[in-house]
Amino acid sequence: MQSFSVEQGIVIPLDRPNVDTDAIIPKQFLKSIQRSGFGPNLFDEWRYLDLGEPGKSCQNRPLNPDFVLNQARYQGGTILLARENFGCGSSREHAVWALDDFGIRVVIAPSFADIFFSNTSKNGILAIKLDDNYVNELFDAVEAEPGYQLTVDLPNQTILMPNGNTIAFEIDPFKKHCLLNGLDDIGLTLQHADEINAYEQQRKQQSPWLFSA
């Protein structure tokens, strides 16, 4: 997966609590097990005025002008600012795939659903929990300034605001290591490829009947 170090980007404010995974990527798009291609259907039922279906092109679909992703001031945004309990509902990993495919690199919220929170770091997205006061301050700042940007520095665990103020955030050291080095579960396993191969060779010598055709 893509490694994460520092992300400077436009902030997209999604001012809704309890955004569940069915809202992030509706159930009809879950037939695919590929990690790519979900971006056009991110927040599909809020983003478009018609019904989205698998395999249907989104190019000419009518957009909901009131939805934040469709507003000109947030185009190209890579940092999603959300409210409490983001990613609740079913545990579908597709929700994180859709955010990643759209280009979201950071999600900031007061709280996240546990499984969604776990899935973010395994797919290269940095999920940051901040106190409500900080989140409220950021929502106010984004509303007041078109094109509002933040710089998220994972090595130093800080968020730099345009006014020069910084907000420190906490992250589990293991998740930080994985994000910095672009390691998902498969990548972590492949770090031990030599030991795994040596074990397999030993097993073939000790129990050759297990490997016979």
C-alpha positions as CSV (number, residue, x, y, z in Angstrom):
1,M,0.0,0.0,0.0
2,Q,1.0,3.6,-0.4
3,S,3.1,5.0,2.5
4,F,2.2,8.1,4.4
5,S,4.4,10.8,5.8
6,V,3.1,14.4,5.3
7,E,-0.1,15.4,3.6
8,Q,-0.9,19.0,2.7
9,G,-4.4,19.3,1.3
10,I,-7.8,21.0,1.0
11,V,-10.2,20.1,3.8
12,I,-13.6,18.7,2.9
13,P,-16.1,19.2,5.8
14,L,-18.7,16.5,6.2
15,D,-20.8,18.0,8.9
16,R,-22.9,14.9,9.9
17,P,-22.5,12.6,12.9
18,N,-22.8,8.8,12.7
19,V,-21.9,8.5,9.0
20,D,-22.2,4.7,8.4
21,T,-20.4,2.5,5.9
22,D,-23.5,2.1,3.8
23,A,-23.5,5.8,3.2
24,I,-19.8,5.8,2.4
25,I,-20.3,3.1,-0.2
26,P,-23.8,1.6,-0.6
27,K,-24.4,-2.1,-0.5
28,Q,-25.0,-2.6,-4.2
29,F,-21.3,-1.8,-5.0
30,L,-19.9,-4.5,-2.7
31,K,-19.9,-7.2,-5.4
32,S,-16.3,-6.4,-6.4
33,I,-13.4,-7.6,-4.3
34,Q,-10.9,-5.3,-6.1
35,R,-9.6,-2.4,-4.1
36,S,-9.9,0.1,-6.9
37,G,-12.8,1.7,-8.8
38,F,-15.0,2.7,-5.8
39,G,-14.1,6.4,-5.8
40,P,-16.9,7.5,-8.2
41,N,-19.5,5.9,-6.0
42,L,-18.2,7.4,-2.7
43,F,-21.2,8.7,-0.8
44,D,-23.3,7.7,-3.8
45,E,-26.7,8.3,-2.4
46,W,-25.8,11.8,-1.2
47,R,-23.7,12.8,-4.1
48,Y,-26.0,12.0,-7.0
49,L,-29.7,12.7,-7.6
50,D,-30.4,9.3,-9.3
51,L,-29.9,5.7,-8.2
52,G,-26.3,4.4,-8.7
53,E,-25.8,0.8,-9.9
54,P,-22.7,-1.3,-10.4
55,G,-21.2,-0.8,-13.8
56,K,-23.1,2.4,-14.4
57,S,-20.9,5.3,-15.5
58,C,-21.0,8.3,-13.2
59,Q,-19.8,10.7,-15.8
60,N,-23.2,12.1,-16.8
61,R,-25.2,11.4,-13.7
62,P,-27.0,14.4,-12.1
63,L,-25.1,15.8,-9.2
64,N,-26.6,17.0,-5.9
65,P,-25.4,20.6,-5.8
66,D,-25.9,20.8,-2.0
67,F,-23.5,17.9,-1.2
68,V,-20.1,18.9,-0.1
69,L,-18.1,16.8,-2.6
70,N,-19.8,18.5,-5.5
71,Q,-19.0,22.1,-4.4
72,A,-16.2,23.8,-6.3
73,R,-14.4,25.1,-3.2
74,Y,-13.6,21.5,-2.0
75,Q,-12.5,20.0,-5.4
76,G,-9.2,18.2,-5.1
77,G,-9.5,17.9,-1.3
78,T,-7.6,15.1,0.4
79,I,-8.5,15.6,4.0
80,L,-12.0,14.7,5.2
81,L,-13.2,16.5,8.4
82,A,-16.1,14.5,10.0
83,R,-18.2,14.3,13.1
84,E,-18.4,11.6,15.8
85,N,-18.7,7.9,15.2
86,F,-17.6,8.1,11.6
87,G,-17.6,4.7,9.8
88,C,-20.2,3.0,12.0
89,G,-22.5,0.2,10.7
90,S,-21.2,-2.8,8.9
91,S,-17.5,-3.7,8.8
92,R,-17.1,-3.5,5.0
93,E,-13.5,-2.7,4.1
94,H,-14.9,-1.3,0.8
95,A,-15.7,1.9,2.7
96,V,-12.0,2.6,3.2
97,W,-11.3,1.5,-0.4
98,A,-13.8,4.1,-1.7
99,L,-12.2,6.9,0.3
100,D,-8.8,5.9,-0.8
101,D,-9.8,5.6,-4.5
102,F,-11.4,9.1,-4.3
103,G,-8.1,10.5,-3.0
104,I,-8.8,10.9,0.7
105,R,-5.5,10.5,2.6
106,V,-6.6,11.8,6.1
107,V,-9.9,11.5,8.0
108,I,-10.2,13.7,11.1
109,A,-13.1,13.1,13.6
110,P,-13.8,13.1,17.3
111,S,-14.4,9.3,17.2
112,F,-14.6,6.4,14.8
113,A,-16.2,3.0,14.7
114,D,-13.6,0.5,15.8
115,I,-13.5,-1.8,12.7
116,F,-13.5,1.2,10.3
117,F,-10.7,2.8,12.3
118,S,-8.7,-0.4,12.1
119,N,-9.2,-0.7,8.4
120,T,-7.9,2.8,7.6
121,S,-4.3,2.2,8.7
122,K,-4.3,-1.1,6.8
123,N,-5.2,0.7,3.6
124,G,-2.9,3.7,3.8
125,I,-5.4,6.3,5.3
126,L,-4.5,8.2,8.4
127,A,-7.5,8.4,10.8
128,I,-7.0,11.1,13.5
129,K,-9.1,11.4,16.6
130,L,-9.3,14.9,17.9
131,D,-11.2,16.5,20.8
132,D,-14.6,18.1,19.9
133,N,-13.3,21.5,20.6
134,Y,-10.5,21.2,17.9
135,V,-13.0,19.6,15.4
136,N,-15.4,22.5,16.0
137,E,-12.6,25.0,15.5
138,L,-11.6,23.4,12.2
139,F,-15.2,23.3,10.9
140,D,-15.5,27.0,11.6
141,A,-12.2,27.7,9.9
142,V,-13.1,25.7,6.8
143,E,-16.4,27.4,6.4
144,A,-14.8,30.8,6.8
145,E,-12.0,30.3,4.2
146,P,-12.5,28.8,0.8
147,G,-9.7,26.4,-0.1
148,Y,-8.7,26.0,3.5
149,Q,-5.8,23.6,3.8
150,L,-4.1,21.7,6.6
151,T,-0.6,20.1,6.7
152,V,-0.7,16.7,8.5
153,D,2.7,15.6,9.6
154,L,2.7,11.9,10.7
155,P,6.4,11.6,11.8
156,N,5.9,14.6,14.2
157,Q,2.2,13.8,14.9
158,T,1.1,17.4,14.3
159,I,-1.5,19.2,12.2
160,L,-0.4,22.6,11.0
161,M,-3.1,25.2,10.4
162,P,-2.7,28.1,8.0
163,N,-2.4,30.6,10.9
164,G,0.7,28.8,12.1
165,N,-1.0,27.0,15.1
166,T,-0.4,23.3,15.5
167,I,-2.5,20.5,16.9
168,A,-0.8,17.4,18.3
169,F,-2.5,14.1,17.8
170,E,-1.9,10.6,19.2
171,I,-1.5,7.4,17.2
172,D,-0.6,3.8,18.1
173,P,3.1,3.3,17.4
174,F,2.5,0.1,15.4
175,K,-0.1,1.8,13.2
176,K,2.4,4.7,12.7
177,H,5.1,2.3,11.7
178,C,2.9,0.6,9.2
179,L,1.7,3.9,7.6
180,L,5.2,5.4,7.4
181,N,6.5,2.2,5.7
182,G,3.5,1.4,3.6
183,L,2.9,-2.0,5.2
184,D,-0.5,-3.7,5.1
185,D,-1.0,-7.2,6.6
186,I,0.5,-8.8,3.5
187,G,3.5,-6.4,3.5
188,L,4.1,-7.2,7.2
189,T,4.1,-11.0,6.4
190,L,6.5,-10.6,3.5
191,Q,9.0,-9.0,5.8
192,H,9.5,-12.5,7.1
193,A,9.7,-14.2,3.6
194,D,13.1,-15.6,4.2
195,E,12.1,-17.2,7.5
196,I,8.9,-18.6,6.0
197,N,10.8,-20.1,3.1
198,A,13.4,-21.6,5.4
199,Y,10.5,-23.2,7.5
200,E,8.9,-24.6,4.4
201,Q,12.1,-26.2,3.3
202,Q,12.6,-27.7,6.8
203,R,9.1,-29.1,6.7
204,K,9.7,-30.7,3.3
205,Q,12.7,-32.5,4.7
206,Q,11.0,-33.6,8.0
207,S,7.6,-34.6,6.5
208,P,8.1,-35.1,2.7
209,W,4.7,-37.0,2.4
210,L,2.9,-33.8,3.1
211,F,4.2,-32.3,-0.1
212,S,3.9,-35.3,-2.4
213,A,1.7,-35.0,-5.5
